[in-house]
Amino acid sequence: MSVFKSLFAAALAVVFTHAAAFAAELPDLEGKSIVVVTENAYPPLQFLDPKTGQQIGWEYDAMNEIAKRLNLDVDYQNVSWDAMIQAVSDGQYDVGMTGITIKEERKEKVDFSDPYMRSEMFMLVRGDEDRFSDAKGFAALEDGLVGAQPGTTPFYVAVYDVLDGNEQNPRIKLFETFGAQVQALRAGDVDLVLTDGTAGNGYVKASDGALKLVGEAMGTEDFGFIFPKGSELIVPINAAIAAMKEDGTIDALNTKWFLEYELGK
């Protein structure tokens, strides 16, 4: 084990020992079973380990820690992004997580947890892209195509911050999943994908030079878990998130997934 890993493991052990004190102050939900749904398309937030096929990532670790502190039994299921918010709104799932931006219009269908992460949006392009390096340059590239999932923050940023405000602009090519956008980007079917920096860095790291991030950050967004309106889980999960921020657990997860992951553990 490397010196970095040894120090990280020791620090993480201290954090989770410290966390036990905070856990005692949280409500005991007595082993309540809940179903948490995700898309498994945003490394390092949540994705399938290419070596093992196991579902892993920042959000899995965070939700598992929340479940431990609140005494919840979690069943993870998967659904596409375009169906997720409505499915949670309809009560098919108890919690949704997939790097979901907290937006007022979404609050009409679902309730959000308190923010657990803040992210910035960047432009993801092929590693050999040299025709543009920022949003203005892409907009001037008349035949340039951007991939997006309808109804997502990247879609609206592409429409209103990169292009001309026309949601029907033919330069926007729609996809059902973020992973499909990245595949299309690598294949040359689109020229740009917008993504939060955390997910983008994960894809860049896994691409072995085939992808890169360019340009400046285009605003910030807060991520939250989603629930059916009025869910009784919101208050205890918010309490767990607050405790994890206070005792350093969130910082430890950030180090694990956005530092160690980037260094190629």
N, C-alpha and C positions, 0 to 999 in steps of 0.2 A: 504494500500500500504506500502511495506517495506521501510526502510530508504534508502536502495540501489536504489530501484526503484524511490523514490522521487528525490534523488540526480541526478540519471541518466536522468529522465524526465526534470529536470531543466536545466541540461547541454545540453541536446539535443535541448531544446527550444532556448538557447543562440546560439548554432551552426547554427540552421536554420534561426534565425534572422540575424545573421552575414552573412549567405549565400545570403540573399536577395541583399546585396550590390554588391556581385560578379555577381549575375544573371543579374543585369542591364547592365553589360559590355558584355554579351553574345549575339549572334545573335538571332533574333526573327524569328522562322521558320513558324510563322503564322498558327499554328494549323495543320501543315502537318501530314497526317496519315501515320504511318509506321507499319509494321508487324514484331514483334520480336519473334523468335522461341527459344524454350528451351526444355530440356528433363525432367525436374522435378525429377531428380534422385540424386542430390548432396546436402543433408542437411549439413550445413545451408545455402548453396548458393542459391538453389532453390529446393522446394519440396512441396508436398501436406500436409497441416496441417491434421494430423490424426483425430483431433477432429471436424474440420469444412469442410475439403475437399478443403479449399481455397488454391490457389497458393501463397506461401510466400517464403521469404528468402532474403539474402543479395543482390543478383543480382536484384531481383524484386524491392527492396527498392532503389537501386542505379539507375536502369533504370527509375523508376518513378520520381526520383529526377532530372535526366537528362532531362526527357520529360518536367517536370515542368519548368525548367530553360530555355529550348530552345523553349517552346511552341509547343510541339509535341503531337499528339494523338496516343497512342500506343494500338495496338491489339496484345495480346499474343496468340501464337499457340504452339503446341507441335509436336515434331518429334523425332524419335530414333536417337541416336548418329551416327550410321553408315551411316545415310542418310543426316545428318545435313550440313556438309561442302559442299557436292555437291549441295544440295538444295539451300543453300545461294549463292554458286558460280553461279548457274543457274538463280538467280534472283527471286526464288520463295518466298524468305523472304528478308527483308531489313537488319535485324540484327540477329545474332545468339549469344546466351549466354548459356554456361553450364560449366563454369570453363575450358575454352578452352586454352590449353597451346600454347603460341606463338612459332611457329616452322618455320624455313626457308622453309621446303618443303611444308608446308601448304600455304605459301604465294604465291605459284604458282597458287593456285585456288582462294584464297580469300585475302582480305586486312584485317589487324588487326588494332584495336584501339591501343592507348598507353596502357601500362600495368595499370591495376587498382588494382592488388593484386599479391603478391608473396607468393608461397606456397612451402612446402617441402613434399616429398613423404615418406610414412611409410607402414609398413606391418600390415594388418588387419587380425586377426586370431580369432578363437573361444576362449571364455573366459577361457576354461579349457585346452588350448593347452600347453603342456609341453615338446614336442619332439624337438622343436627348438625355438630360440629366436632372431635369426638374419638371414641374407641372406645366410651366409655360412652354417649355420645349416640346413636351408631348402634345399639348394642344395645337401647336403649330405643325405637327406631323400629320398631315391631312388624312393619310391612310392608316394611321396608328389605331389599334383596337385595344380596348381595356376590358378585361373580364371582371364580372361582378355577380353576386347573388342578389336577386331583387329583394328590396325591403331591408337591406343591411346598411350599416353606417358607411362601409366602403362604396356601396352603390350611390348613395346620396352625395358623398364627397366627390366621386367621379363626375356626377352630373353637375353639381353646383360649384365645386371648387376647382375642378380640372377642365371640364368642358363648358358647354354653353347654357346650362340650365334646362335643357330639353331632355326629359326622362325617356323619350322615345328615340334619342339620338342613335343612329345606326352604328356609331363607333363603339357602342357598349354591347358586348356580347354576354348574354346571360347564361349562368350555370347553376346547377342544383346544389353543388357542394364547393367548398373552398378548395379541396383537393383536386377537383376537376379543373378549376381555374389554373392551378399551378401546373398541372399536366399540359394544359393547352398552351400555357406560357412557354414551357420547355420545348414543346413541339413546334412553336412558331405560329400557332393559330391566333394568339393574341400577343400584344407587345407589352402589356402592363397589367399588374394586379395590385390593388391597394390593400394593405394589411396593417394591423397594429404591429408595432415594433417587436413585441415578444414573439408572436407567431412567425413574423417575417424572419427574425434571426434564427429561429428553429429550422425553417426551410432552407435558409442560406447555409447553415452549418451542415445539414444533411445532403446538400446538393453537390458537394465537392467541386465548387467553382462554377457550376452551371447557372447559379442565380446570385444576384446581389441586390442590395438596397441602395437607392439613390435619392438625392434631393433632401430637402429639409423636412422636419416633422410638420405635418399638417394638422395642428390642433391636438387636443387631448380628449380622452374619453375614459369614463369610469365604468368598470365592470361590476356586475352584481348577479347573484343567483335569482332566478324567477320562480314564482309560486302562483297557484290559483288565487284569485282574489279572496282576501280575508283568511288566508291560511294561518292555522295556529302555530306553524313552524317558524314564522317570520321572527317573532320576538326572541325565542331561544337561540335561533341560529345567528341573529344579530348580536346577541350577548356573547356567543362563542367567538364570532369574528372579532368583537371588541377585545375579548380576553387574549386572543391570539396576536392581535396587534400590540397589546400592552406588554405581553410577556416575551415578545421577540420571535414567536413562532412564524409569523408572516415573513419577517426578515430572513429567518433561517430557510424557509421555502424558496424565497427569492434567490438566496445564495446558491441553494442546491440546483435550481432549475435554470437560472439566468447567469450563473457564473460557472459552476462545475459542469453543467450540461454544455455550455459554450466551449469550455476547455477540452471537451471530449473525454469524459471520465473513463 
